Structure formats: C-alpha cells, structure tokens
Amino acid sequence: MPDDLGRYLTAGPRVGLRPFSPDDAEEFTARARESRELHRPWLFPPSTPEAYATYAGALIEDPARAGFLVCEHAQGVAGGRIAGFVNINNIVHGAFRSGALGYGAFAHAAGRGLFTEALGLLLAYAFGPLELHRLEANIQPGNTASRALVQRTGFRLEGFSPAMLFIDGAWRDHERWAVTAPS
C-alpha cells in the first residue's frame, strides 16, 4: 500500500482515489468476500485472484474504462484499507463526452459517508482531467442505498429502463440517473 498521498489521483479529508493495481488482488478479493451479503443481489465484484486479474486488467487496459479504488486515509497519510471502488465504463469522447458509473462500497465502509466523499471526488475528476460532460448511473429500483448516494451527489432521475441488464440470472429493471458537468 502507498505510504504517501502522491499515489492518489485525488483525495479528500477521509478518502482518496487511486488506479487499480494487480498488487491489490488479495485485499480487494478479501473485502469482496466479506461484503457478499451487502452486495447481493445488486453487485458481484470479483472474489478470487483470477477474477480480480481479469476485472482489474480490463479497467487498466481498456481506454473506454477508468477504474479507481476508494481508499481510506487519515491525517494526511495514505495507506488505508480499500473501502470500495468507483468505475467509469463505456467512456465516449467527441461530442458525447459521457460515461456510465459503477461503484461498490465494502461492508466495513458502508454507511459511513465515505462514498459520498468518494463520488464527489470522482465527479470532479471526471469533469476535470477526464474532460467528460455527463455521467450516468443505472440503479435497480430496490437499491435504496445506491439511489440515496446518487441523489446526495447531485444526480437527477431521468428515466426507467425495463429489463435493462442481465444480473444474477435475470433481466433487471433500472432507473437512469445522470449528472452533467457544471456550466
């Protein structure tokens, strides 16, 4: 783990965002296994080193994706444990300048306000250095924690998509939430 804040792309008072690394497999997968009950039926992050290698590799290598680990830190020192992840998928540049948001907090970090801070940092990074204009989050209607998070961070409800994504063996309905860069 890092021993200074320089490894973070951006940091706030309690969390920092940094890129995925192959070296994070052990901690990430342990946290994913500890968080199964919290994540089901909404999310299925990789829980084995092999699955992590594939997942992180795609985030690292694919220019249409940007993945970030959310790490806790205290008193200006990095090196805290991984609290979760935020990813921007399906990044399109040009006139669209948009991406689809995906995220997950691990159980030890849930309900502590860390992801409100992390998502705020991500928005500033996405609308700043990444030069995106719009981010969309597609959320299953029953996922009240995720809906509350995007509402707190300025997303607006834009619509409903029946049978949008195949998750946990079935096509699931999703609400479409979005936020655009400040003018």
HELIX and SHEET records of a PDB file:
HELIX    1   1 LEU A    5  ARG A    7  5                                   3    
HELIX    2   2 PRO A   22  ASP A   24  5                                   3    
HELIX    3   3 ALA A   25  GLU A   34  1                                  10    
HELIX    4   4 ARG A   36  HIS A   39  1                                   4    
HELIX    5   5 PRO A   49  GLU A   61  1                                  13    
HELIX    6   6 ALA A  107  ALA A  109  5                                   3    
HELIX    7   7 LEU A  114  PHE A  127  1                                  14    
HELIX    8   8 THR A  144  ARG A  152  1                                   9    
SHEET    1   A 8 THR A  10  ALA A  11  0                                        
SHEET    2   A 8 VAL A  15  PRO A  19 -1                                        
SHEET    3   A 8 ALA A  66  GLU A  72 -1                                        
SHEET    4   A 8 ILE A  82  VAL A  92 -1                                        
SHEET    5   A 8 SER A  98  ALA A 105 -1                                        
SHEET    6   A 8 ARG A 134  ILE A 139  1                                        
SHEET    7   A 8 ALA A 170  THR A 180 -1                                        
SHEET    8   A 8 ARG A 156  ILE A 167 -1                                        
END                                                                             
